Amino acid sequence: MAALSWVRVDAALASNHKTLALLGQKGGDRALNTYIFGLGHCASQGTDGFIPTAALGLIHGTPRAAQQLVDVGLWIPIPGGWDVNDYTDYQPSDEESKARSEKARKAAEARWGARGV
């Protein structure tokens, strides 16, 4: 797993129709926090958008918040948890992150490794 220390968030998140539907519900603000924290969990754990049921508390979520995210289409229920809708369309996959990290390591080694000779 090549953990990322960042995640992409659409600049138009506040006006997205799914966000607006979520915020129109009681507790929707908490569900939106769960969504954002879930993105961070996926990036840091290299899950390619999968959030296991056991991680819900780690991302400050509740079963109700998860259901609200499903209801507006931000999360998709799957066995064992949820997939963040379109995660890999906007975030680098774990495989891409590993390849990028390896490329950077090799470049650094090529640049700085020869200095000790």
C-alpha positions in Angstrom: 0.0 0.0 0.0 1.3 3.4 -1.0 -0.4 5.7 1.4 -1.2 9.2 0.2 -1.0 12.1 2.5 -3.5 14.1 0.4 -6.8 13.6 -1.3 -8.5 15.6 -4.2 -11.8 17.3 -3.3 -13.8 19.0 -6.1 -13.8 22.8 -5.7 -17.5 22.7 -6.5 -18.3 20.3 -3.7 -20.4 22.9 -1.9 -22.8 23.3 -4.8 -22.9 19.7 -6.0 -26.4 18.4 -6.2 -25.6 15.4 -4.0 -24.0 17.7 -1.4 -27.1 19.9 -1.5 -29.4 17.0 -1.1 -27.3 15.7 1.9 -27.2 19.1 3.6 -31.0 19.4 3.2 -31.4 16.5 5.7 -31.2 16.5 9.4 -27.6 15.3 10.2 -26.5 15.9 6.7 -23.6 18.0 7.8 -22.3 15.1 9.9 -22.7 12.8 7.0 -20.7 15.2 4.8 -17.9 15.2 7.3 -18.0 11.4 7.2 -17.7 11.6 3.4 -14.6 13.8 3.6 -13.0 11.8 6.3 -13.8 8.7 4.3 -11.9 10.1 1.3 -8.9 10.6 3.6 -9.2 7.1 5.0 -9.2 5.6 1.5 -6.2 7.6 0.4 -4.2 6.9 3.6 -5.0 3.2 3.5 -4.7 2.7 -0.2 -8.2 1.1 -0.5 -9.1 2.5 -3.9 -12.3 3.9 -2.5 -13.4 1.0 -0.3 -14.5 1.8 3.3 -14.9 -1.3 5.5 -17.8 -1.3 7.9 -15.3 -1.6 10.8 -13.7 1.7 9.8 -16.9 3.7 10.1 -16.1 4.8 13.7 -12.5 5.7 12.6 -13.9 8.3 10.2 -16.3 9.7 12.7 -19.3 8.1 11.0 -22.5 6.5 12.1 -24.7 4.0 10.5 -27.2 6.8 9.8 -24.6 9.0 8.2 -23.5 6.0 6.0 -27.1 5.5 4.9 -27.5 9.1 4.1 -24.4 9.0 1.9 -25.8 5.9 0.2 -29.2 7.6 -0.3 -27.7 10.6 -2.1 -25.3 8.4 -4.2 -22.0 9.3 -2.7 -21.4 5.8 -1.3 -22.3 2.5 -2.8 -23.1 -0.4 -0.4 -21.1 -3.6 -1.1 -20.4 -6.6 1.0 -18.2 -5.6 4.0 -18.7 -1.9 3.6 -19.0 0.8 1.0 -17.3 2.0 -2.2 -17.0 5.8 -2.6 -18.8 6.5 -5.9 -16.3 7.3 -8.7 -13.3 7.3 -6.3 -10.8 6.1 -8.9 -12.1 8.6 -11.5 -10.7 11.4 -9.3 -8.1 9.9 -7.1 -5.0 8.0 -8.1 -5.4 4.3 -7.6 -3.1 2.5 -5.1 -1.3 0.9 -8.1 -0.7 4.3 -9.6 0.5 5.7 -6.3 3.0 2.8 -5.9 4.3 3.4 -9.5 4.7 7.1 -8.9 6.5 6.5 -5.6 8.8 4.0 -7.2 9.6 6.4 -10.1 10.3 9.2 -7.6 12.6 6.9 -5.5 14.6 5.9 -8.6 14.9 9.5 -9.7 16.2 10.5 -6.3 18.6 7.6 -6.2 19.9 8.5 -9.7 20.3 12.2 -8.7 21.6 11.8 -5.2 23.0 8.3 -5.1 26.1 9.1 -7.2 27.2 11.9 -4.8 28.5 9.4 -2.3 30.9 7.8 -4.8 
